């Protein structure tokens, strides 16, 4: 049995068909919703720009949030490692 299905996503004014793993369908739909919300927000707050401008603003917005989240997660992982090492040193001493 094929674990993929083809879903239709509407992003901006366009329709896209994507073959996706069944277990990731919800993530793809949520991503399309996030993109549409950001596009609508930029379109509303900055009227008169080109579609390209709105798409680029949306991409940067989402990318910056992704990078900041990754940096935050990396810092959290490092702090956990430092705490564990500190506890191990305390046990030895």
Secondary structure, DSSP 8 states (H G I E B T S, - for coil): ---EEEEEEEETTEEEEEEEEGGGHHHHHHHHHHHHHHHHHHHHHSTT--HHHHHHHHHHHHHHHHHHHHHHHHHHHHHHHHHHHHHHHHHH-
